Amino acid sequence: MSAHSSDEQLLHRALELARAGIGLASPNPYVGAVIADAAGKVVGTGTYTYAGVKHAEVLALEAAGKKSRRGTLYINLEPHAHQGRTPPCTDALISAGIHRVVASMADPNPKVSGVGFEKLRAAGVHVELGRLEEQARRLNEGFARYIRHGTPLVTLKAAMTLDGKIAPPPADPLERRDGTPAGGWVTSEVARAHVQELRHANDALLVGAGTILSDNPLLTDRSGRTRRRLLLRVILDSRLRVPIESRLVQSVAAERKNDVLIFCASADAQKKAELEELGIRIETLPAVMPDGRPDLPAILRRLGELEITSVMIEGGATVNWTALAANVVDKVFLYYAPKILAGTGSIPFAAGAGFGHMNQAAQVKHLHLHRFGEDFAVEGYLRDPYGE
């Protein structure tokens, strides 16, 4: 095997180790490290999971012991050189006698980007940068958005028919006990299982009160994977309409996990007190929309203050348009089923004024297509998470 192929193979392994930290490392980045000795044999690995504080490269060094001397570190993200909750990883690498570092990308934090590499080079460590960079950037795009702007990466997710409908015409109100959407599921079980993977990868979900009223969902992570922090369930509810008897409220009352946060513009004092007594967190923000809805950019800034690095919007047509109109969406993940609903009463993906001209339309770039049985999904970006 050539040296180039070996390097890429071990970087792939580092990326897989980093992915093992999804759901565990936030609000810090996902980092995986592999150490090979001077002969190219893997002697240590590490994954950063937040618990226990130690970084991936330190864990790999501890596993390698003296075998790390004159060895190579493979890592998806630049080792940090500043004093934080832990001493600089660069110091540990230099002390261990690491001869070479192969990294996929620099730290996205502009305050420290490149500093770790400079310190390593100054100590005589050979640094190579840029292999598998696209994969590494996609993995830590939530951290990048958060660390650069103080707000979470926003993914707009929806499931729809080929003609862009997310639900049939509204039927008579029904008491929904199982969380099945009004009108039935759009996509297959395979696609819906993947949605759980997306939920697991996000710190928070965001929906409008209309979704709670129509579908009565729980909004939980059912991926079966371990989480370190609770998935925050965020509800936009301008007039505090969420029913006390809803599955969402009752789940908090039963489990006392304090993982539901409602943003409202006005609230009945008695209803607010009842919800808070059950463990629901409620914050009031000034209404800025004509219909009384709170300020979505302000909500995202508040979520950033709570160290939420990524949020997935799973709302209905009104919330979808509100997010697009507010220009807060970083990326979309849109599932399509091979169905056509048609009809003027069917609910569209986004309901609102819309963009007046084609040159004003939200432009989705860097597309990735995914297949889920007969369904498919389009993943793409409205703006660069690493941009200004």
Secondary structure, 3 states (H helix, E strand, C coil): CCHHHHHHHHHHHHHHHHHCCCCCCCCCCCCEEEEECCCCCEEEEEECCCCCCCCHHHHHHHHHHHHHCCCEEEECCCCCCCCCCCCCHHHHHHHCCCCEEEECCCCCCCCCCCHHHHHHHHCCCEEEECCCHHHHHHHCHHHHHHHHHCCCEEEEEEEEECCCEEECCCCCCCCCCCCCCCCCCCCCHHHHHHHHHHHHHCCEEEEEHHHHHHHCCCCCCCCCCCCCCCCEEEEECCCCCCCCCCHHHHHHHHHCCCCEEEEECCCCHHHHHHHHHCCCEEEECCECCCCCCECHHHHHHHHHHCCCCEEEECCCHHHHHHHHHCCCCCEEEEEEECCCCCCCCCEECCCCCCCCCHHHCCCCEEEEEEEECCEEEEEEECCCCCCC
